[in-house]
Amino acid sequence: MSERELYCDTCEGVEPFEAPPCADGHGADCPELVCTGCGAAVLVPSVVFHLACPSDRRARTAHRRAA
C-alpha cells in the first residue's frame, strides 16, 4: 500500500491517504485513496491529453476523399 498526504475535508487537515486493495485490478495505480484518520474515500483523477494538430486533421480528411 502506498501512502500520500492530502487534505481531508472530514478531518479538516492534512492526513496520510493510502490505496486500499483494489477490486478492479488497478493495483498501485488505483484512483481511489482512503484517509487513514477517518476512512473518507477520494478519487484521484488521471488526466490524459490528446493533442491534435488542425493541419493533420485536414490532411487525413483530404486523403479519405481521394481514396
PyRosetta script that sets phi, psi and omega in degrees:
from pyrosetta import init, pose_from_sequence

init()
pose = pose_from_sequence("MSERELYCDTCEGVEPFEAPPCADGHGADCPELVCTGCGAAVLVPSVVFHLACPSDRRARTAHRRAA")
pose.set_psi(1, 131.9)
pose.set_omega(1, 178.3)
pose.set_phi(2, -97.1)
pose.set_psi(2, 149.3)
pose.set_omega(2, 179.4)
pose.set_phi(3, -116.5)
pose.set_psi(3, 143.8)
pose.set_omega(3, 174.5)
pose.set_phi(4, -137.2)
pose.set_psi(4, 148.9)
pose.set_omega(4, 175.4)
pose.set_phi(5, -100.1)
pose.set_psi(5, 122.5)
pose.set_omega(5, -179.4)
pose.set_phi(6, -135.0)
pose.set_psi(6, 163.3)
pose.set_omega(6, 175.7)
pose.set_phi(7, -77.0)
pose.set_psi(7, 128.8)
pose.set_omega(7, 177.7)
pose.set_phi(8, -105.7)
pose.set_psi(8, 122.0)
pose.set_omega(8, 179.1)
pose.set_phi(9, -65.6)
pose.set_psi(9, -35.8)
pose.set_omega(9, -178.5)
pose.set_phi(10, -70.0)
pose.set_psi(10, -46.3)
pose.set_omega(10, 179.9)
pose.set_phi(11, -79.5)
pose.set_psi(11, -15.2)
pose.set_omega(11, -178.4)
pose.set_phi(12, 57.9)
pose.set_psi(12, 45.3)
pose.set_omega(12, 177.9)
pose.set_phi(13, -174.2)
pose.set_psi(13, 177.2)
pose.set_omega(13, 178.0)
pose.set_phi(14, -80.7)
pose.set_psi(14, 125.7)
pose.set_omega(14, -177.4)
pose.set_phi(15, -133.4)
pose.set_psi(15, 155.5)
pose.set_omega(15, 173.6)
pose.set_phi(16, -73.2)
pose.set_psi(16, 135.5)
pose.set_omega(16, 175.9)
pose.set_phi(17, -116.1)
pose.set_psi(17, 147.1)
pose.set_omega(17, 177.7)
pose.set_phi(18, -135.0)
pose.set_psi(18, 155.4)
pose.set_omega(18, 178.1)
pose.set_phi(19, -84.1)
pose.set_psi(19, 123.9)
pose.set_omega(19, 177.5)
pose.set_phi(20, -75.7)
pose.set_psi(20, 169.4)
pose.set_omega(20, 173.9)
pose.set_phi(21, -57.8)
pose.set_psi(21, 128.1)
pose.set_omega(21, -173.0)
pose.set_phi(22, -94.2)
pose.set_psi(22, 118.8)
pose.set_omega(22, 179.3)
pose.set_phi(23, -76.7)
pose.set_psi(23, -14.9)
pose.set_omega(23, -178.3)
pose.set_phi(24, -90.3)
pose.set_psi(24, -1.5)
pose.set_omega(24, 176.8)
pose.set_phi(25, 83.6)
pose.set_psi(25, 16.7)
pose.set_omega(25, 179.4)
pose.set_phi(26, -73.8)
pose.set_psi(26, -25.0)
pose.set_omega(26, -177.2)
pose.set_phi(27, 67.0)
pose.set_psi(27, -133.3)
pose.set_omega(27, -178.3)
pose.set_phi(28, -70.1)
pose.set_psi(28, -16.3)
pose.set_omega(28, -179.5)
pose.set_phi(29, -92.2)
pose.set_psi(29, 15.1)
pose.set_omega(29, -179.4)
pose.set_phi(30, -61.0)
pose.set_psi(30, 130.4)
pose.set_omega(30, -178.6)
pose.set_phi(31, -76.8)
pose.set_psi(31, -5.5)
pose.set_omega(31, -178.7)
pose.set_phi(32, -95.2)
pose.set_psi(32, 131.6)
pose.set_omega(32, 175.2)
pose.set_phi(33, -125.8)
pose.set_psi(33, 149.7)
pose.set_omega(33, -178.3)
pose.set_phi(34, -123.4)
pose.set_psi(34, 133.0)
pose.set_omega(34, 177.1)
pose.set_phi(35, -68.3)
pose.set_psi(35, 129.1)
pose.set_omega(35, 179.3)
pose.set_phi(36, -75.5)
pose.set_psi(36, -15.0)
pose.set_omega(36, 179.3)
pose.set_phi(37, -81.4)
pose.set_psi(37, -47.9)
pose.set_omega(37, -173.6)
pose.set_phi(38, -122.8)
pose.set_psi(38, -13.3)
pose.set_omega(38, 179.8)
pose.set_phi(39, 90.0)
pose.set_psi(39, 4.3)
pose.set_omega(39, 178.3)
pose.set_phi(40, -65.4)
pose.set_psi(40, 138.0)
pose.set_omega(40, -179.2)
pose.set_phi(41, -101.8)
pose.set_psi(41, 144.2)
pose.set_omega(41, 174.9)
pose.set_phi(42, -133.2)
pose.set_psi(42, 152.6)
pose.set_omega(42, 174.4)
pose.set_phi(43, -106.6)
pose.set_psi(43, 131.0)
pose.set_omega(43, 178.1)
pose.set_phi(44, -101.3)
pose.set_psi(44, 110.6)
pose.set_omega(44, -177.2)
pose.set_phi(45, -71.0)
pose.set_psi(45, 141.1)
pose.set_omega(45, 171.4)
pose.set_phi(46, -97.2)
pose.set_psi(46, 132.8)
pose.set_omega(46, -175.2)
pose.set_phi(47, -108.1)
pose.set_psi(47, 127.7)
pose.set_omega(47, 177.5)
pose.set_phi(48, -124.4)
pose.set_psi(48, 126.6)
pose.set_omega(48, 178.6)
pose.set_phi(49, -106.9)
pose.set_psi(49, 132.2)
pose.set_omega(49, 173.8)
pose.set_phi(50, -115.3)
pose.set_psi(50, 112.2)
pose.set_omega(50, -179.4)
pose.set_phi(51, -100.0)
pose.set_psi(51, 132.9)
pose.set_omega(51, 177.7)
pose.set_phi(52, -128.3)
pose.set_psi(52, 136.0)
pose.set_omega(52, 178.6)
pose.set_phi(53, -84.9)
pose.set_psi(53, 129.5)
pose.set_omega(53, 179.8)
pose.set_phi(54, -56.1)
pose.set_psi(54, -33.9)
pose.set_omega(54, 179.7)
pose.set_phi(55, -66.8)
pose.set_psi(55, -33.3)
pose.set_omega(55, 176.6)
pose.set_phi(56, -64.7)
pose.set_psi(56, -38.0)
pose.set_omega(56, -179.9)
pose.set_phi(57, -64.5)
pose.set_psi(57, -43.3)
pose.set_omega(57, 179.0)
pose.set_phi(58, -64.6)
pose.set_psi(58, -39.3)
pose.set_omega(58, -179.9)
pose.set_phi(59, -64.1)
pose.set_psi(59, -41.3)
pose.set_omega(59, 178.7)
pose.set_phi(60, -67.2)
pose.set_psi(60, -39.2)
pose.set_omega(60, 178.9)
pose.set_phi(61, -64.3)
pose.set_psi(61, -45.0)
pose.set_omega(61, 179.6)
pose.set_phi(62, -63.7)
pose.set_psi(62, -37.7)
pose.set_omega(62, 179.9)
pose.set_phi(63, -66.0)
pose.set_psi(63, -39.3)
pose.set_omega(63, 179.6)
pose.set_phi(64, -66.0)
pose.set_psi(64, -39.7)
pose.set_omega(64, -179.6)
pose.set_phi(65, -65.6)
pose.set_psi(65, -35.5)
pose.set_omega(65, -176.8)
pose.set_phi(66, -73.5)
pose.set_psi(66, -23.4)
pose.set_omega(66, -175.7)
pose.set_phi(67, -79.2)
pose.dump_pdb("model.pdb")
